[in-house]
């Protein structure tokens, strides 16, 4: 079991997403919590760099997260439109 941290700034960004995308984000967080940071079953999942990952929630929407090796803490670092994604 992993602890998933979603800071207030990210929550505010999620609130601006369409409801269907918000539900996908909830599903992603549940997957991260129960299965860990490597979520290759999610669309366009990839490693962005050392301990950083991302996937697409939909064509226009992405989520990014960070998890140090051997840690049980995952931090969602971005959730929003692809055009503003930090990669």
C-alpha positions in Angstrom: 0.0 0.0 0.0 1.3 3.4 -0.9 0.5 6.9 0.4 -0.5 9.3 -2.3 -0.1 13.0 -1.6 -2.1 15.5 -3.6 -1.4 19.1 -2.5 -4.0 21.8 -2.4 -2.7 23.5 -5.6 -3.1 20.2 -7.6 -6.6 19.7 -6.1 -7.6 23.2 -7.4 -6.4 22.3 -10.8 -8.3 19.0 -10.7 -11.5 20.9 -9.8 -11.2 22.8 -13.1 -11.2 19.6 -15.2 -14.4 18.2 -16.7 -16.2 15.8 -14.3 -15.3 12.7 -16.4 -11.6 13.6 -16.2 -11.9 14.2 -12.5 -13.3 10.7 -12.1 -10.3 9.3 -14.1 -8.0 11.2 -11.8 -9.7 9.6 -8.8 -9.2 6.2 -10.4 -5.5 6.9 -11.1 -4.9 7.9 -7.5 -6.6 4.7 -6.3 -4.4 2.7 -8.7 -1.3 4.5 -7.4 -2.3 3.9 -3.8 -3.0 0.2 -4.3 -0.4 -0.8 -7.0 2.4 1.8 -6.8 4.0 4.3 -9.2 4.5 2.1 -12.3 1.1 2.2 -14.0 1.8 0.9 -17.5 -1.8 0.0 -18.1 -2.7 3.8 -18.2 -2.6 5.5 -21.7 0.8 6.9 -22.7 2.4 6.0 -19.3 6.1 6.8 -19.3 8.9 7.6 -17.1 9.8 11.3 -17.4 13.2 11.1 -15.6 14.6 9.7 -12.4 11.6 8.8 -10.2 9.1 10.9 -12.3 6.2 9.5 -14.2 3.2 10.6 -16.3 0.1 9.3 -18.1 -2.8 10.6 -20.1 -6.2 10.9 -18.5 -7.6 11.7 -21.9 -6.3 13.2 -25.2 -6.0 16.7 -23.6 -5.4 15.9 -19.9 -2.4 14.4 -18.1 -1.2 13.6 -14.6 2.4 13.5 -13.4 3.8 12.0 -10.2 7.0 11.4 -8.3 8.1 8.5 -6.2 11.6 7.9 -4.9 12.9 4.4 -5.4 11.9 2.1 -2.5 9.6 4.7 -1.0 5.9 4.1 -0.3 5.1 7.8 -0.7 3.9 9.0 -4.2 3.3 12.8 -4.8 1.1 13.9 -7.6 3.1 16.9 -9.0 0.8 17.9 -11.9 -2.7 17.4 -13.1 -4.0 19.4 -16.0 -3.9 20.1 -19.7 -1.2 18.6 -21.8 -0.2 22.0 -23.2 0.9 23.2 -19.7 2.5 19.9 -18.6 5.9 20.3 -17.0 7.8 18.1 -19.4 
